[in-house]
Amino acid sequence: MKHKILVVTSNTDHRFLLTVLLTEYGFIVDAPEDLSLCRKLFEENEYHKVVLDYDYKSKNNRLFCSYLDSHHELHKSVLIQANTDDDDLACKVFEQGGRFLNKPYETEELMYAMQ
Protein backbone atom coordinates (compact mmCIF):
# COMPACT_ATOMS: atom_id res chain seq x y z
CA MET A 1 0.00 0.00 0.00
CA LYS A 2 1.36 3.39 -0.99
CA HIS A 3 1.27 6.10 1.65
CA LYS A 4 -0.25 9.46 0.86
CA ILE A 5 1.73 12.62 1.70
CA LEU A 6 0.63 16.25 1.86
CA VAL A 7 3.40 18.72 0.99
CA VAL A 8 2.86 22.24 2.33
CA THR A 9 5.27 24.86 1.03
CA SER A 10 5.01 28.30 -0.53
CA ASN A 11 8.30 27.72 -2.39
CA THR A 12 7.55 26.54 -5.93
CA ASP A 13 10.96 24.95 -6.51
CA HIS A 14 10.96 23.09 -3.19
CA ARG A 15 7.39 21.89 -3.81
CA PHE A 16 8.46 20.48 -7.18
CA LEU A 17 11.61 18.82 -5.77
CA LEU A 18 9.75 17.29 -2.81
CA THR A 19 7.01 16.00 -5.09
CA VAL A 20 9.48 14.37 -7.48
CA LEU A 21 11.59 12.89 -4.66
CA LEU A 22 8.67 11.51 -2.65
CA THR A 23 7.02 10.11 -5.77
CA GLU A 24 10.26 8.35 -6.73
CA TYR A 25 10.25 6.73 -3.28
CA GLY A 26 6.75 5.40 -3.88
CA PHE A 27 4.57 7.92 -2.08
CA ILE A 28 1.39 9.46 -3.47
CA VAL A 29 1.84 13.22 -3.13
CA ASP A 30 -0.61 16.11 -2.89
CA ALA A 31 1.24 19.43 -3.16
CA PRO A 32 -1.16 22.30 -3.75
CA GLU A 33 0.17 25.58 -5.07
CA ASP A 34 -2.64 27.35 -3.23
CA LEU A 35 -1.89 26.72 0.45
CA SER A 36 -5.39 27.79 1.41
CA LEU A 37 -6.49 24.36 0.08
CA CYS A 38 -4.35 22.42 2.58
CA ARG A 39 -6.91 22.28 5.35
CA LYS A 40 -9.63 21.04 2.99
CA LEU A 41 -7.29 18.37 1.57
CA PHE A 42 -6.24 17.31 5.07
CA GLU A 43 -9.85 16.95 6.19
CA GLU A 44 -10.86 14.99 3.07
CA ASN A 45 -7.90 12.58 2.91
CA GLU A 46 -6.02 10.23 5.20
CA TYR A 47 -2.38 11.32 5.06
CA HIS A 48 0.51 9.26 6.38
CA LYS A 49 2.59 12.43 6.84
CA VAL A 50 2.39 16.16 6.24
CA VAL A 51 5.66 17.68 5.07
CA LEU A 52 5.67 21.30 6.27
CA ASP A 53 8.27 23.56 4.72
CA TYR A 54 7.61 26.26 7.29
CA ASP A 55 7.63 29.85 6.07
CA TYR A 56 6.67 32.35 8.76
CA LYS A 57 6.11 34.98 6.02
CA SER A 58 3.32 32.91 4.45
CA LYS A 59 0.01 33.58 6.17
CA ASN A 60 -1.59 30.41 4.76
CA ASN A 61 1.41 28.34 5.89
CA ARG A 62 1.13 29.73 9.43
CA LEU A 63 -2.66 29.23 9.49
CA PHE A 64 -2.34 25.59 8.42
CA CYS A 65 0.31 24.94 11.09
CA SER A 66 -2.01 26.50 13.69
CA TYR A 67 -4.86 24.30 12.45
CA LEU A 68 -2.72 21.15 12.81
CA ASP A 69 -1.61 22.23 16.28
CA SER A 70 -5.11 23.00 17.51
CA HIS A 71 -6.35 19.60 16.26
CA HIS A 72 -3.32 17.77 17.73
CA GLU A 73 -2.28 16.54 14.30
CA LEU A 74 1.35 17.71 14.38
CA HIS A 75 2.33 14.10 15.17
CA LYS A 76 1.95 13.43 11.45
CA SER A 77 4.25 16.33 10.59
CA VAL A 78 7.74 16.51 9.21
CA LEU A 79 8.70 20.14 9.79
CA ILE A 80 11.42 21.49 7.51
CA GLN A 81 12.88 24.82 8.52
CA ALA A 82 15.75 26.94 7.24
CA ASN A 83 16.12 28.80 10.51
CA THR A 84 14.89 28.23 14.01
CA ASP A 85 13.12 31.57 14.50
CA ASP A 86 9.97 29.77 15.55
CA ASP A 87 11.21 27.44 18.27
CA ASP A 88 7.66 27.30 19.62
CA LEU A 89 6.41 25.47 16.53
CA ALA A 90 9.38 23.06 16.59
CA CYS A 91 8.63 22.29 20.26
CA LYS A 92 4.96 21.64 19.49
CA VAL A 93 5.91 19.28 16.65
CA PHE A 94 8.27 17.37 18.97
CA GLU A 95 5.72 17.28 21.81
CA GLN A 96 3.10 15.79 19.51
CA GLY A 97 5.55 13.21 18.10
CA GLY A 98 6.41 14.81 14.78
CA ARG A 99 9.84 15.14 13.16
CA PHE A 100 12.04 18.16 12.54
CA LEU A 101 14.62 18.72 9.77
CA ASN A 102 16.93 21.67 9.31
CA LYS A 103 17.73 22.92 5.82
CA PRO A 104 19.76 21.79 4.08
CA TYR A 105 18.75 18.19 4.74
CA GLU A 106 19.85 14.91 3.19
CA THR A 107 17.43 12.68 1.28
CA GLU A 108 18.12 9.89 3.79
CA GLU A 109 17.06 12.17 6.66
CA LEU A 110 13.79 12.96 4.92
CA MET A 111 13.08 9.31 4.15
CA TYR A 112 13.82 8.34 7.76
CA ALA A 113 11.39 11.02 8.95
CA MET A 114 8.72 9.61 6.61
CA GLN A 115 8.56 6.33 8.58
Secondary structure, DSSP 8 states (H G I E B T S, - for coil): ---EEEEE-S-HHHHHHHHHHHHHTT-EEE--SSGGGHHHHHHHS--SEEEEE--TT-HHHHHHHHHHHHTT-GGGEEEEESS-S-HHHHHHHHHTT-EEEESS--HHHHHHHT-
